[in-house]
């Protein structure tokens, strides 16, 4: 139903995914690329600039990409700054990403107000990006981007429009993180995901007291 790639270990794996897309993607099939390669303004230590160049080629094959703000800057050669970008700067960033080939982009972890983060989404021929604000949780662990992108893909495959999918995927991730904080588990163990999966069936239920029952 879709082709979807997340974290890749290096340019060699990027080439393998490109080959798979060339072989298996047909017509208007959804091809989603999460170009996971950096955060907080820099590449992950396991990568160098060759990964950025390889990822640019993969992004060109996608119908939707989901970079975080750092990755969006790396892909477009935009200087990273920790301060919140202006609406015009964010618009320009999304336009540059769309010009690389995908039909739609979702940029996560965009700096915003102190207690919030911004998610921007934009499709080709849109006049400006749509924005969704979520509360910034005092919690960091690997895999949260995977939860968001995977939830987003699932909702898209169920025929919902991109803006709604972004909102519901973001709400689900916030719910998972909040639940993990309340569970008191070690952040190195990742998020407490399994007990929250039922929430995907009722995304409008945002104020449940627990998903661990």
Secondary structure in CASP SS format (residue, H / E / C, confidence):
PFRMAT SS
TARGET T0000
AUTHOR 0000-0000-0000
METHOD secondary structure of the structure
MODEL  1
X C 1.00
X E 1.00
X E 1.00
X E 1.00
X E 1.00
X C 1.00
X C 1.00
X C 1.00
X C 1.00
X C 1.00
X H 1.00
X H 1.00
X H 1.00
X H 1.00
X H 1.00
X H 1.00
X H 1.00
X H 1.00
X H 1.00
X H 1.00
X H 1.00
X H 1.00
X H 1.00
X H 1.00
X C 1.00
X C 1.00
X C 1.00
X C 1.00
X C 1.00
X E 1.00
X E 1.00
X E 1.00
X E 1.00
X C 1.00
X C 1.00
X C 1.00
X C 1.00
X E 1.00
X E 1.00
X C 1.00
X C 1.00
X E 1.00
X E 1.00
X C 1.00
X C 1.00
X C 1.00
X C 1.00
X C 1.00
X H 1.00
X H 1.00
X H 1.00
X H 1.00
X H 1.00
X H 1.00
X H 1.00
X H 1.00
X H 1.00
X H 1.00
X H 1.00
X C 1.00
X C 1.00
X C 1.00
X C 1.00
X E 1.00
X E 1.00
X C 1.00
X C 1.00
X E 1.00
X H 1.00
X H 1.00
X H 1.00
X H 1.00
X H 1.00
X H 1.00
X H 1.00
X H 1.00
X C 1.00
X C 1.00
X C 1.00
X C 1.00
X C 1.00
X C 1.00
X C 1.00
X C 1.00
X C 1.00
X C 1.00
X H 1.00
X H 1.00
X H 1.00
X H 1.00
X H 1.00
X H 1.00
X H 1.00
X H 1.00
X H 1.00
X H 1.00
X H 1.00
X H 1.00
X H 1.00
X C 1.00
X C 1.00
X C 1.00
X C 1.00
X E 1.00
X E 1.00
X E 1.00
X E 1.00
X E 1.00
X E 1.00
X E 1.00
X E 1.00
X C 1.00
X C 1.00
X C 1.00
X C 1.00
X E 1.00
X E 1.00
X E 1.00
X E 1.00
X E 1.00
X E 1.00
X E 1.00
X E 1.00
X C 1.00
X C 1.00
X C 1.00
X C 1.00
X C 1.00
X C 1.00
X E 1.00
X E 1.00
X E 1.00
X E 1.00
X E 1.00
X E 1.00
X C 1.00
X C 1.00
X C 1.00
X C 1.00
X C 1.00
X C 1.00
X C 1.00
X C 1.00
X H 1.00
X H 1.00
X H 1.00
X H 1.00
X H 1.00
X H 1.00
X H 1.00
X H 1.00
X H 1.00
X H 1.00
X H 1.00
X H 1.00
X H 1.00
X H 1.00
X C 1.00
X C 1.00
X C 1.00
X C 1.00
X H 1.00
X H 1.00
X H 1.00
X H 1.00
X H 1.00
X H 1.00
X H 1.00
X H 1.00
X H 1.00
X H 1.00
X H 1.00
X H 1.00
X H 1.00
X H 1.00
X H 1.00
X H 1.00
X H 1.00
X H 1.00
X H 1.00
X H 1.00
X H 1.00
X H 1.00
X C 1.00
X C 1.00
X C 1.00
X H 1.00
X H 1.00
X H 1.00
X C 1.00
X C 1.00
X C 1.00
X C 1.00
X H 1.00
X H 1.00
X H 1.00
X H 1.00
X H 1.00
X H 1.00
X H 1.00
X H 1.00
X H 1.00
X C 1.00
X C 1.00
X C 1.00
X C 1.00
X C 1.00
X C 1.00
X C 1.00
X C 1.00
X C 1.00
X C 1.00
X C 1.00
END
